[in-house]
Each structure stands twice: as structure tokens, then as C-alpha cells.
Amino acid sequence: MATMQAVRFHSYGGPEVLVLEEVPRPQAGAGELLIRVHAAGVNPIDWKVRAGHLKDWLPHRLPLIPGWDVSGVVEAVGPDVTAFKIGDAVYGMLDFMRNGAYAEYVAVRTGDLVRKPRSIDHVQAAAVPLAALTAWQALFEVADLAPWHTVLIHAAAGGVGHFAVQFAKWKGAKVIGTASAGNASFLRELEANRVIDYRTTQFEEVVREVDVVLDPIGGDTQDRSWRVLKKGGILVATLGISSPEAARQPGVRGEGVSVHTDTAQLTQIAALIDAGDLKPAVTAVLPLAEAARAHELSQTGHVRGKIVLKVGD
């Protein structure tokens, strides 16, 4: 049986449970592709699954290969596959209930992948799918962001945040972002209209009458965000609404967003990248063997842009 190198965990726990080991190489079944992985994006859901925080929501069978952002090349095609051929460069967000991309190869349903943006490499492409889809769906599917809107984006320099800033500016909206002072120049490069240092300024004291709040933080940040919304405004939370009572305040509403794969959106996101309207920011590139270190960095909650594991050449 053909084998490959992959990072798995056999029990829930800290980053130390991640083990690089030799495992059977998957095969492409009906309607699937076998992808030779070049890079795997690292997202907070990766370490939350590893730590067991989501085992009631995502009841995986262990051992499990994490990592649900991938960029790579089609190595083999399964039966009945006509949309892709061997050698195609692809990227996408994988099914959370299956093994992920912290591996040399991964079997993927064709409906989870599209062709990789031509203008960026695999490392940059692997940083895109989950975070960009989350930002896209939060702003456009849930909030119905319009060019005349003002949007407050919390953690604006983070994975979801930095894509959200760029999508909102592309749409023509006014963008206010919260971030540390060290990320202010980065956000100004992304053309944010205003950056608030959350360490020195209470955003609710200086922001008023916004149409949309994008909240990937929750907790106290979410609680204080309700008061900055104008009548008719919406708070969109990637971690869900922590206080349903607050969401029922007169004149405003709150909704959670749960990311889902959408190949049409991924294709449009790739087109924006190739047109120069969207640029993924990768703050750290680590080899597959340092997946535990990647999780440690992600768990700090203070990563600019994305972390990516480089797997193949």
C-alpha cells in the first residue's frame, strides 16, 4: 500500500498531540480528486478541533488529519470526474468531517475545489478559502453590505478581518477597523478609512451609527458593539450571538455566520485576486513537521493575516 507523511492526532489535547507519521495514502473515489498538497492553511478551527472543543458539533473518528484549507495539484481523478484533469492547480475548503490537508495527499470531493488563482503561489492560495469565504458570506450573504454602508470590523488585521476590509472596500463601503497599533499601517495599506487601537481606545466611545459590525471575537467586544449600530443595523458574529437578549434590542439585529463551501464564491474570490483587488496576507510559513508550532501561534489570537504549512514544492 502506498503511504505518505501526514500530521495526525490520536487523542484530544494540546499542540503536543500532533504527530508527523507515515500513513496510508488515500485514493480518489467516485466524484473525487486526489490532490498532491503543496500548502495547507491554518485556521482557529484546526486547533479547536484538536483540543476537543468542537467534538459535540464535529464528532470525528480519531486519529484525524486536521487542516481544511488546501492548495495543490490534481494527482489522480476518480470515476465520473470530468471537470478536472491531472495536473490542474486547485484550491478550496475541505469537508470538516473528513481528513484534512496536513498531509502530502488528500482525497477531495470535486465540489469542494476550484482552480487556483493564477497570480499567486500555493502558499498564498492556501491562506484564502476558509477565511475569505467567512468574510464574504458575513458581509454579502448575511449583512447585504451596500456601497453607502459603514462597517466596523473587529480584529481587522486577522485572518477573516483582513479579507473583510478588502471586500468592503471593493464594494465601496466605508471601513473602520479595530486592531493593535502595530497593525495600523498594514490596515491603512488595505485602505481602511479609520483604524482604532483597541488597547488604548474604547471603540464604542468614538464610533457611532454604523450599518454593519463584523465580530470574529465575541464576549465583551460583542456586548459593547450593539451600542454603535444605527437603527436598522446588523451585527454579524462568526462565533455566534453570545447574548440573544442583546440581539433583540429595538431597531438592530444580530446573526451568526457559519462558513460553507461555495465554488462560485471561491471562483469570484480567485478572480478578485488575479485582478489585483484582493491580496492574502501570510504572516508565517512553516514546514509540515512544525504543525504544533503553527497551532501555538494561532492560539495566541494575535496573528496578522494567516499562517500556512508548506507541504510540497
Helices and strands as residue ranges (DSSP letters): E 3-8, G 15-17, E 19-24, E 32-42, H 44-51, E 69-77, E 89-93, E 105-109, G 110-112, E 113-115, H 122-126, H 129-136, I 137-142, E 150-153, H 159-171, E 174-179, G 181-183, H 184-189, E 194-197, H 203-206, E 210-215, H 219-225, G 226-228, E 229-237, H 244-247, E 253-256, H 263-274, E 282-287, G 288-290, H 291-299, E 306-310
